[in-house]
Amino acid sequence: MNHRSSPRLSVFCAAMALSACSAFADSDGDRRSQDTHRRPPPPDLSEAAATLGFAEETLHQAMRNSGGPPPDLDKAAAELGIDVETLRAALPPPPPPRRR
């Protein structure tokens, strides 16, 4: 009896081995690649909202409704019924640019 493996079996075994190796390697790699594409969490607007006299969710909603990112502060201020300079002064500084 000839104990040589068929070419199809060899290809199948090689494909399975590569698949297992790539699945193992990607288990952390996928998480890292997803992290780089995630948006950062929304900024903490609690102090700005308190300064302006709005609920934090109201301020967040106005910022989301204004477009962006980045948000259009003129539109957000108009939605809130305040001057854009008042809004700008109350907001925290923008986050630093993300490194790639």
C-alpha positions as CSV (number, residue, x, y, z in Angstrom):
1,M,0.0,0.0,0.0
2,N,1.3,3.4,-0.9
3,H,1.3,5.8,2.1
4,R,2.0,9.0,0.1
5,S,-0.6,11.6,0.8
6,S,-2.6,13.0,-2.1
7,P,-1.9,16.5,-3.3
8,R,-5.4,17.5,-2.3
9,L,-4.9,16.3,1.3
10,S,-1.6,18.2,1.5
11,V,-3.2,21.4,0.3
12,F,-6.1,20.9,2.7
13,C,-3.8,20.4,5.7
14,A,-1.7,23.4,4.7
15,A,-4.8,25.6,4.3
16,M,-6.1,24.4,7.7
17,A,-2.8,25.1,9.4
18,L,-2.6,28.6,7.8
19,S,-6.2,29.3,8.8
20,A,-5.5,28.3,12.4
21,C,-2.3,30.4,12.6
22,S,-4.0,33.5,11.1
23,A,-7.0,33.1,13.4
24,F,-4.7,32.9,16.4
25,A,-2.6,35.9,15.2
26,D,-5.7,38.0,14.4
27,S,-7.3,37.5,17.7
28,D,-5.3,40.5,19.1
29,G,-4.6,42.1,15.8
30,D,-8.3,42.5,15.0
31,R,-8.9,44.2,18.3
32,R,-6.0,46.6,17.7
33,S,-7.1,47.5,14.2
34,Q,-10.7,48.1,15.5
35,D,-9.3,50.3,18.2
36,T,-7.6,52.6,15.7
37,H,-10.8,53.1,13.8
38,R,-13.0,53.8,16.8
39,R,-14.0,57.3,17.5
40,P,-12.9,58.7,20.8
41,P,-15.5,59.0,23.5
42,P,-17.5,62.3,23.5
43,P,-15.8,65.1,25.4
44,D,-16.8,65.8,29.0
45,L,-19.2,68.7,28.6
46,S,-20.5,68.8,32.2
47,E,-18.6,71.9,33.2
48,A,-19.4,73.7,30.0
49,A,-23.1,72.8,30.3
50,A,-23.2,74.0,33.9
51,T,-21.5,77.2,32.9
52,L,-24.0,77.8,30.2
53,G,-27.0,76.8,32.3
54,F,-28.0,73.8,30.1
55,A,-28.3,70.1,30.8
56,E,-25.2,68.2,29.6
57,E,-27.4,66.1,27.2
58,T,-28.8,69.3,25.7
59,L,-25.4,70.6,24.9
60,H,-24.3,67.2,23.5
61,Q,-27.4,67.2,21.3
62,A,-26.7,70.7,20.0
63,M,-23.1,69.7,19.2
64,R,-24.3,66.5,17.4
65,N,-27.0,68.4,15.4
66,S,-24.5,71.0,14.2
67,G,-22.7,68.5,11.9
68,G,-19.1,67.4,11.8
69,P,-16.9,66.2,13.3
70,P,-15.8,68.8,14.2
71,P,-19.0,70.4,15.2
72,D,-20.1,73.7,13.7
73,L,-20.1,76.0,16.7
74,D,-22.1,78.6,14.9
75,K,-24.9,76.1,14.4
76,A,-24.7,74.7,17.9
77,A,-24.8,78.2,19.4
78,A,-27.8,79.1,17.3
79,E,-29.6,75.9,18.4
80,L,-28.9,76.8,22.0
81,G,-29.9,80.4,21.5
82,I,-26.5,81.8,22.7
83,D,-23.6,83.7,21.2
84,V,-21.0,81.6,19.5
85,E,-18.2,83.3,21.5
86,T,-20.0,82.4,24.8
87,L,-20.2,78.8,23.7
88,R,-16.6,78.7,22.5
89,A,-15.4,80.1,25.9
90,A,-17.2,77.5,27.9
91,L,-16.1,74.5,25.9
92,P,-13.0,72.4,26.9
93,P,-10.1,72.6,24.5
94,P,-10.3,70.2,21.5
95,P,-8.4,66.9,21.9
96,P,-5.0,66.6,20.3
97,P,-4.9,65.1,16.8
98,R,-4.8,61.3,16.8
99,R,-1.5,59.7,15.8
100,R,-1.6,57.0,13.2
